[in-house]
Amino acid sequence: MGKGVELTTTKYLIHAQINANGIVEKPDVVGAVFGQTEGLLSNDLDLRELQRTGRIGRIQVIIHSNGGRAKGEIVIPSSLDRIETAILAASLETINRVGPCEASIEILRVEDVRAVKRQQVINRAKEIYMSMMETVSPESMKMIEEIRESMRVHEISEFGEERLPAGPNVHTSDAIIVVEGRNDVLNLLKYGIKNTVAVEGVNIPNSVAELTKKRTVTAFVDGDRGGELILKELLQVGDVDYVTRAPRGKEVEDLEKEEILIALRDKAPTEQVINNLDFNLDTQVKIPKNKINRTDRKSSDRRTKNLNKSDKFHGNKNGRADRKDKFDRKDRKNGRNDRRGKDRNSRGRRDRNSDKIQDSRIKLLKNMLKDLEGTGNSEILDDSLNLLKETKVETLYEELKQNNTDADTVIFDGVISQRLVDIAYSKGIKTLVAFKSSRVIKRPDKLRLVTLN
C-alpha cells in the first residue's frame, strides 16, 4: 500500500504502470489522466467530479526517466464500490498520449484497503489480549477454570456401586459408550453425548461388565498402549458390540467435536476388530462364551468329534483327517466341493421340502462352519453349496455389497449382526451361518440364520 494514503474513507487503491516514449513529468501524467478520460464515462464517474466530492483521492505519480524514455507508477485512492472502481481503472488503459509523447498505461492490481485494516485490527487485538493475560492474576485464572469446569460438570452423574463417572443418560439409554476416565466423559458431555460411562482404570468394574450384557455397547478408548490394554480387559469381562479408538497418539479427552463424531461414525463390529492385527489381540486374550475368540474355545477332542460327525454324514470316516494332512489350501477347497457335490446328488433324490433334508443341510452347514473356526475367513456359496468366493470377515460386508447374483449362503467365522442381516437380505442371500447372532431385531422371514449357539 502506498505511503501517505488516508485510510479513513478509502476502500481501494488502483495501481497502474505507465510507459512513455519520451521524457514526461508528473503534471503531464495527471493532466493526461483527467483530460483523456473526460467525457469517456458518465457524469457520475467523471474524475474531476469524483475528486471534487471526495470519492477519489489525490492521484499520486512516481515517474523516472532513463535513456529518453519515462516509466513510473500511478496510484489512485477510491471510495467507490467494486464495480465503479473496476470501470474507473479500465478507463485509464485508454490513455495513449502523455504530453507530446506516446504512452501506454496498464493496471497492475486493485488493492482492498479494508483487508489491510482487518489485519491491523487482528494484530492489535492480539497485542491487547496478551497484555490482558499478563495482568490477570493466578487467582483469576483459577476462577475462570472453575467456571469452565462447572459448565461441563453440572450434568455428570455416577453409576454403580463404584460411583463411576457417567453421563446422565447412561441409566436409561439402550446404547452406551464405555470410555476410560472422568475427563473423557466430560469431553463427550461438552459435545452433547450423554450416554457414556468411565471404567477408571485397566481393571474393569463389575457394574460395567454387567451393564455391557444388557445394552448395545461401544468401547471408545485412547489411541495409545493404555487404550489397547483397557480394550483387551473389557473384551475379556464384558459384552462389547462395537469398538472405536481415538487417532493414534491422541486421547479421547483431547478430541474436538469433529474428531469424536468421525470416530463414532467409523466404529467397527467387535468380530472384525478381533481379527484386526492392528489391535494386537493375540490368542491369549480370553473372551467370554458370548464373544468370539474361536482359538480359546477350540480343543483337540471336540475338533476330532466334529470332524468324525461330518465325515459320517458324507460316508467317509477318515477322509477329512487324511486330506487335512496331505492337501494344501487349494486341494481342501476342491475336496470340499467334491464332498458337497456328492451330498447334493444324494439330496436330489429325496424330497427337498422334507424336514429331514432341511436338518441334514443345517447339520452340513454347521460342520462347514467349524472348518472356518479361528481362521477369520468367510465363504460365499451358491444354492448347491459350491464355493463362489472366499474373503476375510472384516471385508465381508463390502463384498456382499457387490453384485453376487448366484450367492445363496454365507458362512463366516464371526457374529451375525443386524448390519449383515440387512445387506444379505437386500442382496437375495437366503442363509447366514455363524457362531452367534448378536441383537438382530429385524429378522426377515425369507432369511435363515444358522448358529452353533
C-alpha positions in Angstrom: 0.0 0.0 0.0 1.3 3.4 -0.9 2.7 5.7 1.8 0.7 8.7 2.8 -2.7 7.3 1.7 -5.5 8.2 4.0 -7.3 5.0 5.1 -10.3 6.6 6.8 -12.6 6.7 3.6 -10.5 4.8 1.0 -11.8 1.4 0.1 -9.5 0.5 -2.9 -6.2 1.6 -4.3 -5.8 1.4 -8.1 -2.2 0.6 -9.0 -1.2 1.3 -12.7 2.1 1.3 -14.6 2.9 4.0 -17.2 5.4 3.8 -20.1 6.1 6.8 -22.3 8.3 7.1 -25.4 9.9 10.3 -24.2 10.6 12.4 -21.1 7.4 13.4 -19.2 6.8 14.9 -15.8 4.3 14.3 -13.1 1.9 17.2 -14.1 1.9 15.8 -17.7 0.7 12.4 -16.4 -2.0 13.9 -14.1 -3.2 16.2 -16.9 -3.5 13.2 -19.3 -5.5 11.2 -16.8 -8.0 13.9 -16.3 -8.1 15.1 -19.9 -8.3 11.9 -21.8 -10.9 10.3 -19.6 -13.1 13.3 -19.6 -16.4 12.5 -21.3 -15.5 8.9 -21.7 -17.7 7.7 -18.9 -21.0 9.0 -17.4 -21.1 12.2 -15.4 -21.3 10.1 -12.2 -17.8 8.7 -13.0 -16.1 11.8 -14.2 -12.7 12.1 -12.5 -12.9 15.8 -11.8 -16.4 15.5 -10.2 -15.3 12.4 -8.2 -12.3 14.2 -6.8 -14.4 17.3 -6.0 -16.8 15.2 -4.0 -14.1 13.3 -2.3 -14.9 9.9 -3.8 -11.4 9.6 -5.2 -8.3 10.8 -3.5 -5.3 12.7 -4.7 -3.7 11.0 -7.7 -0.1 10.0 -6.9 2.5 9.7 -9.7 6.1 8.4 -9.3 8.0 8.6 -12.6 11.6 8.1 -13.7 13.3 9.0 -17.0 16.2 7.0 -18.4 17.6 6.8 -21.9 15.0 9.2 -23.4 12.1 7.1 -22.0 9.9 7.5 -18.9 8.5 4.8 -16.7 6.5 5.1 -13.5 3.5 4.1 -11.3 0.2 5.8 -10.8 -1.8 5.2 -7.6 -5.5 6.4 -7.3 -7.3 6.0 -4.0 -11.1 5.2 -4.4 -14.0 5.1 -2.1 -16.4 3.8 -4.9 -17.8 0.3 -4.9 -16.1 -2.6 -6.6 -17.8 -2.2 -10.0 -17.3 1.5 -10.2 -13.7 1.2 -9.2 -13.1 -1.5 -11.8 -14.7 0.7 -14.5 -12.6 3.6 -13.5 -9.4 1.5 -13.5 -10.2 0.2 -17.0 -10.7 3.7 -18.4 -7.1 4.5 -17.5 -5.9 2.0 -20.1 -7.5 4.0 -22.9 -4.8 6.8 -22.4 -2.4 6.7 -25.3 -0.5 10.0 -25.0 1.1 12.0 -22.2 2.1 15.5 -23.2 3.8 15.3 -26.6 4.8 11.6 -26.2 3.1 8.3 -27.0 2.4 6.4 -23.8 0.6 3.3 -22.5 -1.0 2.6 -19.1 -1.5 -0.9 -17.7 -3.4 -1.7 -14.5 -1.3 -3.8 -12.2 -3.8 -4.5 -9.4 -6.6 -3.1 -7.3 -5.8 -3.3 -3.6 -8.5 -3.8 -1.0 -7.6 -1.3 1.8 -10.2 -2.9 4.1 -8.2 -6.1 4.1 -5.2 -4.2 5.4 -7.4 -2.6 8.1 -8.7 -6.0 9.1 -5.2 -7.3 9.5 -4.3 -4.3 11.6 -7.3 -5.0 13.8 -6.2 -8.6 14.2 -2.7 -7.7 15.1 -3.8 -5.1 17.6 -6.3 -7.4 19.2 -3.5 -9.9 19.7 -1.4 -7.3 21.5 -4.3 -6.2 23.7 -5.1 -9.8 24.6 -1.5 -10.6 25.5 -1.4 -7.5 27.7 -4.7 -8.6 29.4 -3.3 -12.1 30.1 -0.2 -10.6 31.6 -2.3 -8.6 34.0 -4.6 -11.5 35.0 -3.7 -12.9 38.4 -3.3 -16.6 39.1 -6.4 -16.4 41.3 -8.4 -15.0 38.5 -7.2 -17.8 36.1 -8.2 -20.4 38.7 -11.6 -18.8 38.9 -12.0 -18.9 35.1 -11.1 -22.6 35.0 -13.5 -23.4 37.8 -16.4 -21.7 35.9 -15.5 -23.6 32.7 -15.3 -26.9 34.6 -18.7 -26.3 36.3 -20.3 -25.7 33.0 -19.2 -29.2 31.9 -19.6 -31.0 35.2 -23.2 -29.9 36.1 -24.6 -32.8 34.1 -22.2 -35.5 35.1 -23.7 -38.3 37.3 -22.4 -41.5 38.9 -23.0 -45.2 38.1 -22.9 -48.4 40.1 -21.5 -49.2 43.5 -18.1 -47.9 42.4 -19.7 -44.5 41.8 -18.2 -44.3 38.3 -18.3 -41.0 36.3 -21.1 -41.3 33.8 -23.4 -39.2 31.6 -27.0 -38.6 32.7 -28.5 -40.9 30.1 -26.4 -44.0 30.8 -29.1 -45.3 33.2 -31.9 -45.2 30.5 -30.2 -45.3 27.1 -30.4 -48.6 25.1 -26.9 -47.9 23.8 -23.9 -46.8 25.8 -20.3 -45.7 25.2 -17.6 -47.0 27.5 -14.6 -44.7 27.9 -11.5 -44.7 30.1 -11.8 -41.9 32.6 -13.7 -38.9 34.0 -12.2 -36.4 31.6 -13.4 -38.5 28.7 -16.9 -38.4 30.0 -16.6 -34.6 30.5 -15.3 -34.1 26.9 -18.2 -36.1 25.4 -20.7 -34.2 27.6 -19.2 -31.0 26.2 -20.4 -32.0 22.7 -23.8 -33.3 23.8 -23.0 -37.1 24.2 -24.6 -38.1 27.4 -24.8 -41.9 27.4 -21.2 -42.6 28.5 -19.6 -44.4 31.5 -15.9 -44.5 32.5 -14.1 -47.6 33.8 -11.5 -45.5 35.6 -8.5 -47.9 35.0 -7.5 -51.2 33.5 -9.5 -53.3 36.0 -13.0 -53.2 34.6 -15.6 -52.7 37.4 -18.2 -55.4 37.8 -21.1 -52.9 37.4 -19.8 -52.0 33.9 -19.2 -55.7 33.0 -22.8 -56.4 33.9 -24.2 -53.4 32.1 -22.5 -54.4 28.9 -24.5 -57.6 28.8 -27.8 -55.6 28.8 -27.1 -52.8 26.4 -25.6 -52.1 23.0 -22.0 -51.2 23.9 -19.4 -49.2 22.0 -15.9 -49.2 23.5 -14.2 -45.8 22.8 -10.6 -45.9 24.0 -7.4 -43.8 23.6 -5.2 -44.2 20.7 -2.2 -45.4 22.8 -0.9 -48.5 24.6 -3.1 -47.8 27.6 -6.2 -47.8 25.4 -5.2 -51.1 23.9 -4.8 -52.7 27.4 -8.2 -51.5 28.6 -9.8 -52.8 25.4 -8.3 -56.2 25.9 -9.6 -56.3 29.5 -13.0 -55.1 28.5 -13.3 -57.8 25.8 -12.4 -60.4 28.4 -15.1 -59.5 31.0 -17.7 -57.6 29.1 -20.0 -58.0 26.1 -18.9 -55.3 23.6 -20.7 -54.8 20.3 -18.6 -52.1 18.6 -15.1 -50.7 19.1 -13.6 -47.4 18.1 -10.4 -45.5 19.1 -9.1 -42.0 19.2 -6.5 -41.2 16.4 -3.1 -42.7 17.1 -1.3 -40.9 19.9 -4.4 -38.9 21.0 -6.7 -39.3 24.0 -10.5 -39.1 24.0 -10.4 -36.2 26.4 -8.4 -34.1 24.0 -10.5 -34.7 20.9 -12.5 -32.0 19.1 -16.1 -32.4 18.2 -15.4 -33.3 14.6 -12.8 -36.0 15.6 -15.3 -37.5 18.1 -18.1 -37.7 15.5 -15.8 -39.3 13.0 -14.5 -41.9 15.5 -18.1 -42.9 16.5 -19.2 -43.0 12.9 -16.3 -45.3 11.9 -16.8 -47.8 14.8 -16.3 -51.4 13.8 -18.1 -54.5 15.0 -16.2 -56.5 17.6 -15.9 -59.6 15.5 -14.0 -57.6 12.9 -11.7 -55.9 15.4 -10.6 -59.1 17.0 -9.3 -60.3 13.6 -7.5 -56.9 13.0 -3.8 -57.3 13.8 -3.5 -53.6 14.4 -5.0 -54.1 17.8 -2.5 -56.9 18.7 -5.2 -59.0 20.3 -3.4 -62.3 20.5 -4.8 -65.7 21.2 -4.2 -65.4 24.9 -6.9 -62.7 25.2 -9.7 -64.5 26.9 -13.2 -63.7 25.5 -16.4 -64.9 27.4 -18.5 -67.6 25.8 -20.9 -65.0 24.3 -17.9 -63.3 22.5 -15.9 -64.7 19.5 -12.5 -65.8 20.5 -12.5 -69.0 18.5 -9.0 -70.1 19.3 -9.6 -70.2 23.0 -12.7 -72.3 22.6 -11.1 -75.0 20.5 -10.0 -78.3 21.9 -8.4 -81.2 20.1 -11.0 -83.7 21.5 -14.0 -81.7 20.3 -12.3 -80.9 17.0 -11.9 -84.7 16.4 -15.5 -85.3 17.3 -16.8 -82.7 14.9 -14.7 -84.0 12.1 -15.9 -87.5 12.6 -19.5 -86.4 12.6 -19.0 -84.5 9.4 -17.3 -87.5 7.7 -20.0 -89.8 8.9 -22.6 -87.6 7.1 -20.5 -88.0 3.9 -19.9 -91.7 4.3 -16.1 -91.3 4.9 -14.7 -91.7 8.4 -11.1 -90.9 7.8 -11.0 -88.9 4.5 -11.2 -85.5 6.2 -8.3 -86.1 8.5 -6.1 -87.5 5.7 -6.9 -84.6 3.5 -6.1 -82.1 6.2 -2.6 -83.6 6.5 -1.9 -84.2 2.8 -3.7 -81.4 0.9 -2.8 -77.8 0.8 -5.5 -75.0 1.0 -6.5 -75.3 -2.7 -6.8 -79.0 -2.5 -9.0 -78.8 0.6 -11.4 -76.5 -1.3 -11.6 -78.9 -4.2 -12.1 -81.8 -1.8 -14.9 -79.8 0.0 -16.6 -79.1 -3.3 -16.4 -82.8 -4.3 -18.0 -83.7 -0.9 -20.7 -81.1 -1.4 -21.4 -82.4 -4.9 -21.9 -86.0 -3.6 -24.2 -84.7 -0.9 -26.1 -82.6 -3.4 -26.7 -85.6 -5.7 -27.8 -87.6 -2.7 -30.3 -85.0 -1.6 -31.5 -84.5 -5.2 -33.1 -88.0 -5.0 -35.2 -87.0 -1.9 -37.9 -84.6 -1.3 -36.3 -81.2 -0.7 -39.2 -79.9 1.2 -39.0 -82.6 3.9 -37.8 -81.7 7.4 -35.2 -84.5 7.2 -33.4 -82.8 4.3 -33.5 -79.4 6.0 -32.0 -80.9 9.1 -29.2 -82.6 7.1 -28.4 -79.3 5.3 -28.2 -77.4 8.5 -26.0 -80.1 10.0 -23.7 -79.9 7.0 -23.6 -76.1 7.2 -22.6 -76.3 10.9 -19.8 -78.7 10.2 -18.6 -76.5 7.4 -18.7 -73.6 9.8 -16.4 -75.5 12.2 -13.9 -75.8 9.4 -13.6 -72.0 9.5 -13.2 -71.8 13.3 -10.4 -69.5 14.2 -9.5 -68.5 10.7 -11.3 -65.2 10.5 -12.5 -66.1 7.0 -15.9 -66.2 5.3 -17.2 -68.1 2.3 -20.0 -67.2 -0.2 -21.7 -70.2 -1.6 -24.4 -70.8 -4.3 -27.6 -72.7 -3.7 -25.8 -76.0 -4.2 -23.1 -75.0 -1.6 -20.4 -74.6 -4.2 -17.8 -72.0 -3.2 -18.2 -68.8 -5.2 -15.8 -66.5 -3.2 -13.7 -66.5 -0.1 -12.8 -63.4 1.9 -11.8 -62.1 5.3 -14.6 -61.4 7.8 -13.7 -57.7 8.1 -14.3 -57.3 4.3 -17.4 -59.4 4.1 -19.8 -56.5 4.3 -18.2 -54.7 1.4 -18.1 -58.0 -0.6 -21.8 -58.5 -0.1 -22.5 -55.1 -1.4 -21.1 -56.3 -4.8 -23.4 -58.0 -7.3 -23.2 -61.7 -6.4 -26.2 -62.9 -8.4 -25.6 -66.6 -7.6 -25.0 -66.1 -3.9 -27.3 -68.1 -1.7 -25.5 -68.9 1.6 -22.8 -67.1 3.6 -20.7 -68.9 6.2 -18.2 -66.9 8.3 -16.1 -67.0 11.4 -17.9 -64.3 13.4 -21.2 -63.0 14.7 -24.3 -62.2 12.8 -25.2 -58.6 13.2 -28.2 -56.5 12.2 -26.0 -54.8 9.6 -25.1 -58.1 7.9 -28.7 -59.3 8.0 -29.8 -56.1 6.2 -27.2 -56.3 3.4 -27.7 -60.0 3.0 -31.4 -59.8 2.7 -31.2 -56.9 0.2 -28.8 -59.0 -2.0 -31.1 -62.0 -2.0 -29.0 -64.2 0.4 -31.2 -67.0 1.9 -28.9 -68.3 4.7 -26.4 -66.8 7.1 -24.2 -69.2 9.1 -22.0 -68.0 12.0 -21.1 -68.9 15.6 -23.5 -66.4 17.2 -26.3 -63.9 16.5 -26.0 -60.6 18.2 -29.1 -58.4 18.8 -30.8 -59.0 15.5 -34.1 -57.1 15.9 -35.4 -57.1 12.3 -35.2 -60.7 11.0 -36.7 -61.2 7.5 -38.8 -64.3 7.1 -37.0 -65.3 3.9 -33.6 -65.2 5.5 -32.5 -68.2 7.7 -29.9 -67.6 10.5 -27.9 -70.7 11.5 -25.7 -70.6 14.6 -24.0 -73.0 16.9 -25.5 -71.4 20.0 
